[in-house]
Amino acid sequence: MPLNQADKQQHFSTAVLDWFNQNGRKHLPWQQDPSPYRVWVSEIMLQQTQVATVIPYYERFIRRFTDVSVLAQASQDEVLHYWTGLGYYARARNLHKTAKIIDEQYQGQFPDSVEALGELPGIGRSTAGAIVALAFNKRAVILDGNVKRVLCRYHCIEGWPDQSQTQKQLWQIAEQYTPEKDFRSYTQAMMDLGATVCTRSSPRCSECPLQDSCEAFLSSRCDQFPQRKPRKSLPLKSTRMLILLSPDKSRVLLEKRPPQGIWGGLWSFPELQEEIQVQDYLDQYGFKAAGNTLAMGEILHTFSHFQLNIRPLVKKLRQEPSSIMEKPDWHWYDLQKPQQLGLAAPIKTLLAQVEEQL
């Protein structure tokens, strides 16, 4: 006999909680002391990033920034340094901004409501719900990528999950299925179910507690949900990066990027527009170079909405950096004694290549 709506809701949450008690993840680093600070840091890192990747970054980050006040008092450069390699660097900048707000305006105490948390930089509705449920054990609804996938399959929901109408429908369902107790366990259970069983590819339906009522499983259409956003080919952009070396090849010039946009606030090599010649750039700032310009191997870096082809050009200078007038957004990076700076992944790669070739 088919379940009515009330029974289906009860069946859903009970099945998920029973599964979690037996199979859920209970030993993740941020679960051991689920303070609002630790949960918040983990939830921000887990946006767009898998658990296995996040764990070592999270552990290093928490060792250095032990609480929200320590994070608030750190420099943005240091925060970005500890984030280097995780990508989506706006997350780190917003993390730092929010730490300052909580430290200064909330006396270091996190608000415990979805509404108040949602007003802070970088905290959306689902992240706020996760913090409230996991850190405060209060009822709150989440709808991260894992939960969307579970619900889309369970109900064979048409449309890609981030489409406004689809998302509205998913929020309504998520609200209905969130129980009136066991908030922390249910929230973690839904994340775990999507991450370990109802996976994007090759879901392990035989291990799923919902298979007896999952519409996609019962109709053999799990591979059709969630539906994908129509794919567009990524445009290709190109840039030249100038790697200026000190005469003894021990230091290289880095330039801080604008606070907004791609790699905002990170350190990179000076970029040359196509119409600017290397010599014109050198003349503009009074650099005196020695020898020819050397071209290193190109790097193709993929962002979410375009690909960037990086063409590195190496030039050795005849002047010591101390004799060159510096701009505020310049830094002479010591290759032998690396400083704690925020560097995008391709820049770290190029720095390593420079060291290898010199």
HUKARA-V210163 format. One record per backbone hydrogen bond with DSSP energy under -0.5 kcal/mol. NH is the residue of the N-H (numbers start at 0). CO is the residue of the C=O. Records with the same first field share a line. If there is no record, write none. Layout:
NH = CO, CO
This chain:
7 = 3
8 = 4
9 = 5
10 = 6
11 = 7
12 = 8
13 = 9
14 = 10
15 = 11
16 = 12
17 = 13
18 = 14
19 = 15
20 = 16
21 = 17
22 = 18
23 = 19
25 = 23
30 = 27
31 = 27, 28
33 = 30
34 = 32
38 = 34
39 = 35
40 = 36
41 = 37
42 = 38
43 = 39
44 = 40
45 = 41
46 = 42, 43
47 = 45
48 = 45
53 = 49
54 = 50
55 = 51
56 = 52
57 = 53
58 = 54
59 = 55
60 = 56
61 = 57
62 = 58
63 = 59
64 = 60
65 = 63
70 = 66
71 = 67
72 = 68
73 = 69, 70
78 = 74
79 = 75
80 = 76
81 = 77
82 = 78
83 = 79, 80
85 = 82
90 = 87
92 = 88
93 = 89
94 = 90
95 = 91
96 = 92
97 = 93
98 = 94
99 = 95
100 = 96
101 = 97
102 = 98
103 = 99
104 = 100
105 = 100, 101
107 = 101
108 = 105
116 = 112
117 = 113
118 = 115
119 = 116
122 = 119
123 = 121
127 = 123
128 = 124
129 = 125
130 = 126
131 = 127
132 = 128
133 = 129
134 = 130
135 = 130, 131
136 = 132
137 = 131
147 = 143
148 = 144
149 = 145
150 = 146
151 = 147
152 = 148
153 = 149
154 = 150
155 = 151
156 = 151
160 = 226
162 = 159
166 = 162
167 = 163
168 = 164
169 = 165
170 = 166
171 = 167
172 = 168
173 = 169
174 = 170
175 = 171
176 = 172
177 = 173
185 = 181
186 = 182
187 = 183
188 = 184
189 = 185
190 = 186
191 = 187
192 = 188
193 = 189
194 = 190
195 = 191
196 = 192
197 = 192
198 = 196
203 = 196
204 = 202
206 = 203
207 = 204
210 = 207
212 = 209
213 = 209
214 = 153, 212
215 = 152
217 = 213
218 = 214
219 = 216
220 = 215
223 = 220
224 = 221
226 = 158
234 = 304
236 = 234, 306
238 = 308
239 = 271
240 = 310
241 = 269
242 = 240, 312
243 = 241
244 = 242, 314
245 = 250
246 = 318
248 = 245
251 = 332
252 = 243
253 = 330
254 = 267
255 = 328
256 = 265
263 = 260
264 = 257
265 = 262
266 = 341
267 = 254
269 = 241
271 = 239
272 = 270
275 = 272
276 = 274
280 = 276
281 = 277
282 = 278
283 = 279
284 = 280
285 = 281, 282
286 = 281
288 = 286
289 = 315
293 = 313
295 = 293, 311
298 = 309
300 = 298, 307
302 = 300, 305
306 = 234
307 = 300
308 = 236, 306
309 = 298, 307
310 = 238, 308
311 = 309
312 = 240
313 = 293
314 = 242
315 = 289
316 = 244
317 = 287
318 = 287
322 = 319
323 = 320
329 = 326
330 = 253
332 = 251, 330
334 = 249, 332
335 = 249
340 = 338
342 = 340
343 = 266
346 = 343
347 = 343
348 = 344
349 = 345
350 = 346
351 = 347
352 = 348
353 = 349
354 = 350
355 = 351
356 = 352
357 = 353
